Amino acid sequence: MARRRNYSGENLDGETFGGGKLGQNLENANFSGAKLRGAKFQKANLRNADFSGAEIGGAKFKGANLKGANFTNASVDLDGSLPEVDFSHTHIEGTDFSDAVLTRANFSYAETGLSNVGRILIIVITFLISIFSAFPTAIITTFSTYFLRAPRKKPSFTEQFLVGIYAFIFTAFLRTLLINFNLSAVSIFLVQIGTAMIVVVLVGAFIGIAKDGFKGDITSTLSTTLPLLIFLIINLLLIAYGSTLGFDKGLAALFPALKAIVPTLGESTQDRWFTAILGALIGAPFGSWFAKSAIYGDKKFDWLWDTYMEFAARSGTLFISADLTDANFVSAQVRGANFKGAQLRRTNWRGSRSLNFVLHENCYLQNPEIRKIIRGERVKERDFSKLNLEGVNLENASLKNALFVETNLNYAKLKGCNLNEANFNQARLVGANLTEACLTGACIEGWKIDETTILDDVICEYVFKEKLPGNMAGRRREPPYPEIFKSGEFKEKYGKDVETVQFRIRKSDNQQALDIALREVVQSNPEIRPESFQQIKSIGDDVIISIRVPSRTDKASIEQKFQRVYESVEKERAANSEPESYSDLPPLEFVLNVVKELKEIMSSTDSSKVINIDGPVGNITDNIYGDQNSEQTVYYNQNQEKTIVESAREIQDLIKQLEQSSPSASEEEKIEYVNEQAPAILRQKIVKSLQAGGIAAIDEVLENNAYVSVIRAVAKAWIEEA
């Protein structure tokens, strides 16, 4: 064994342990707690070295032997000032990266796997379990062969037949030895243990069928479960008879035909041998069948493979609770790696091998179709509804018509994805990156996004707000047919202000139904106040109303309620042949009338007053500026109060900017910062709005604002300067 070298706690930033000294032997070296930023270890022998707690940002380990090394609690710099730590082409079998911070780490072409001790342990455990009966022998032999051999092709029928033969011969040989040495009681005990194992596996299979919801047609379900049920009953009866009569006698009582073949069944040592061999003959083929089914993804038996992996991967490469955000495993061999509790946001798995041989929990690696996609393969199955895909990296994947209903896609990387006609109904996309994604025809009903969702350069002609059978045009299409989004319009509409609910009013809409729908929305959402009406935008003959709501508000439910009320009223009026009681106003004029009346009602001091759902709107008295026939934005500044609220919000945003960098800033520092940063137009707006009511108007309008004292002091100074 090489002499141990101790570099613990030393500052070795930028030092070279490879490069010109390729193949330097640092086996068992101690680098725990050392500063190793930018250090070079290319092709060094670092077997069993200790890097626990080391700072390894920008370090180069390319081609090094890191088998059995300890990187627990090692970390890289998160500010991006250094290149990624490079573990490409390394051997990291049995290496421990538990609790390490390895953001952007490069593991491309790395080789994970079991330590030598782990391999020996698997072989020993396989042999010990094989002692019990042919049934577990066939299962664990299949699993171990599949896990350890290279290449790792799924077992064929011929291979499984040979495994069954081996399990039978091994068990028959062992039990013959036991009986010949007058240990038949031990043999029968092992038979009973093996039978109990069969019962456990079969019960697990039925639980798997139940959890899967008995999917598939009834014929296939019966053809699968009936043999299992018969086998289960036989084994239960064998255990019951064997415990009361003795195993051989129980077998003879259960199957009288065997008594005719073997008259002395249950009366001699030879017959006990016959019983033991018969048990092996039954257990071997079923064990082979169950193991093969588990490897091929049969949901009745996949828990068997998961149980095996829980054991096997414990001596593999450990990434337990490591932060692997944006890490790169391109073309890496990840067999036997343990990712339980690891942070795998946007991790790149393209071309990686043996993803089905890793240990994980409650993440996107659970789904076999997702494992194929993240490796760069094409899949036919595209229903990912209700899955937890948080942080999955699907960059450039082709997922047209995919279903993501109620799917967790928070922090997912969907850059460049083909998501045309995909269904994102109630999907969560907080922090997701959809840069350059294709979304034409997608359903975004109730999707959850926020200011961290990236919608840069999204390629989209139109989307649907609701996924219903039949005609998808009309109010459910945005923008309305035959319009399409211009470049950048999708982001402007859905990414500019996620705390805004928008309603598009079209010239062809039923104005009476629109009026009732808007009133119903306002009445059923008390958080909507007069100042909530942010913007009225005229686009040709259409008008878009923007209403600001609190961030906690379910904006999708508000939009859906508006749509349902509108369609319900429109159908009811048409069914009853009721005449239109509204004059055919231009959309902009109609909207301003409705909004004005709603604001007047909400501003009323009579808190018990109910909005008249059926009443027509009044006449417009506001001035409209600009050419109404062209695309324009009309900011709805009907009174002094609205201008004060808007200006206060802009000042408040400036204060919050300061608080992000200086959380303990004093009131004087906040006033000084606002005075320096506020644009001239903001000063003019607030001075003009306070000319009539003076500074006292701020206290009245902003009674509960946490920054009212700063806003008051700033406004007072601006008025005096004016």
Order of alpha helices (4+ residues) and beta strands (2+ residues): alpha-alpha-alpha-alpha-alpha-alpha-alpha-alpha-alpha-alpha-beta-beta-alpha-beta-alpha-beta-beta-alpha-alpha-beta-alpha-alpha-alpha-alpha-alpha
